[in-house]
Amino acid sequence: MATTKPDVTLSDGREVFIDTSKVTRAEFIASTKYTQSLEEENATIEKVSGIALDDLLKLTQEDFQRLISAYLIKARSFVNPHSASESLQP
């Protein structure tokens, strides 16, 4: 069963669902390195959140950090090996 609870709620009330299936393993590994450029970081968050780059750049730093945190938590959570659409929360 897919979750209906948003992964993050932004300060303006927007509810965002993070979709880690939008990034490759290589992109995930790159996103955990401090050497990743801002452009690459923005592109990754844009992919997984569905928020356009222009809108990402208008977010407060705190909201952007919420997105990054939600992405990293979800990307590191367990995945149900029997369903491509379900994650198991730790």
C-alpha positions in Angstrom: 0.0 0.0 0.0 1.4 3.4 -1.0 1.6 6.1 1.6 -0.7 9.0 1.4 1.1 11.1 4.0 3.4 13.7 2.5 7.1 13.3 3.1 7.5 17.0 3.9 5.2 20.0 4.5 6.7 23.3 3.5 6.1 26.5 5.5 3.5 27.7 2.9 1.5 24.5 3.6 2.5 22.7 0.4 2.7 19.0 0.9 5.5 17.3 -1.0 6.0 13.6 -1.8 9.6 12.5 -2.4 9.9 10.0 -5.2 13.4 8.3 -4.9 12.6 6.2 -8.0 13.4 9.3 -10.1 17.2 9.1 -9.3 19.7 6.5 -10.2 22.1 4.9 -7.7 24.9 7.1 -9.1 22.9 10.2 -8.6 22.1 9.2 -5.0 25.8 8.5 -4.3 26.8 11.9 -5.8 24.1 13.6 -3.7 25.7 12.5 -0.5 29.1 14.0 -1.3 30.1 17.4 -0.2 31.7 18.0 -3.5 28.4 18.0 -5.4 27.7 21.3 -7.1 24.7 23.4 -6.3 23.4 22.8 -9.8 23.6 19.0 -9.3 22.0 19.3 -5.8 19.1 21.4 -7.2 18.6 19.0 -10.1 18.4 16.0 -7.8 15.9 17.8 -5.5 13.9 19.0 -8.5 13.7 15.4 -9.8 12.6 13.8 -6.5 10.2 16.5 -5.3 8.6 17.5 -8.6 9.2 21.2 -7.8 10.5 23.2 -10.7 13.9 24.8 -10.3 12.5 28.3 -10.4 10.2 27.4 -7.5 13.1 25.7 -5.6 15.1 28.9 -5.8 12.3 30.9 -4.3 12.0 28.6 -1.2 13.4 29.7 2.1 16.6 28.0 3.1 14.7 26.2 5.9 12.2 24.7 3.4 15.0 23.6 1.1 16.7 21.9 4.0 13.4 20.2 4.8 13.3 18.8 1.2 16.9 17.6 1.5 16.3 15.9 4.8 13.2 14.2 3.6 15.0 13.0 0.5 17.9 11.6 2.4 15.7 9.9 5.0 13.5 8.3 2.3 16.5 7.3 0.1 18.0 5.5 3.1 14.9 3.8 4.3 14.2 0.1 3.6 12.4 -0.8 0.4 9.8 -3.6 0.3 11.5 -6.3 -1.9 8.1 -7.6 -3.0 6.6 -4.3 -4.3 8.1 -1.7 -6.6 5.8 0.9 -5.1 6.2 0.4 -1.3 8.9 1.5 1.1 9.2 0.2 4.6 9.8 2.9 7.1 12.5 2.2 9.7 
